[in-house]
């Protein structure tokens, strides 16, 4: 089970790192007001799209389910 979870976990962590480096760091280092990235503008314009990143962070790319015996 752990081997199956390693790859999706690494992908999720890399995406978080990219967001941190591209978005959050720019905002913290900037002295002027920045425009939000296109992806954030899309999320602001279409609220139903907000489910996608929330689901990917919360469940990952490959959600696992423990098989329980019937009975």
C-alpha positions in Angstrom: 0.0 0.0 0.0 2.8 2.4 0.9 4.5 1.9 -2.5 1.2 2.8 -4.3 0.8 6.0 -2.2 4.4 7.2 -2.8 4.0 8.4 -6.4 0.8 10.4 -5.9 2.2 11.9 -2.7 5.3 13.1 -4.5 3.3 14.6 -7.3 1.1 16.5 -4.8 4.1 17.8 -2.9 5.8 18.9 -6.2 2.6 20.9 -7.2 2.5 22.5 -3.8 6.2 23.5 -4.1 5.6 25.0 -7.6 2.7 27.0 -6.3 4.8 28.2 -3.3 7.7 29.2 -5.5 5.7 30.8 -8.3 2.9 32.5 -6.5 3.5 32.9 -2.8 7.2 33.8 -3.0 6.5 36.5 -5.6 3.8 38.0 -3.4 6.0 38.0 -0.3 9.0 39.4 -2.2 7.2 42.1 -4.2 6.8 45.7 -3.1 4.2 46.4 -5.7 0.7 44.8 -6.2 0.9 41.8 -8.5 -1.8 40.5 -10.9 -3.0 37.0 -9.9 -1.9 34.2 -12.2 -4.3 33.1 -14.9 -5.2 29.9 -13.0 -6.3 31.9 -10.0 -8.4 34.2 -12.2 -10.1 31.2 -13.7 -10.9 29.9 -10.2 -12.3 33.3 -9.2 -14.5 33.5 -12.3 -15.8 30.0 -12.3 -16.4 28.9 -8.7 -17.3 25.3 -9.6 -13.7 24.8 -10.8 -12.4 25.3 -7.2 -13.4 21.8 -6.4 -10.6 20.4 -8.7 -7.6 21.7 -6.7 -9.3 21.1 -3.4 -10.0 17.5 -4.4 -6.5 16.9 -5.7 -4.9 18.2 -2.5 -7.4 16.5 -0.2 -7.6 13.1 -2.0 -4.5 13.1 -4.2 -4.3 11.8 -7.7 -5.1 8.2 -6.8 -7.3 7.8 -3.8 -6.8 4.5 -2.0 -9.5 2.5 -0.3 -8.8 -0.3 2.2 -10.5 -3.5 1.2 -12.5 -4.9 4.1 -13.8 -8.4 4.3 -17.5 -8.9 3.9 -19.2 -10.4 6.8 
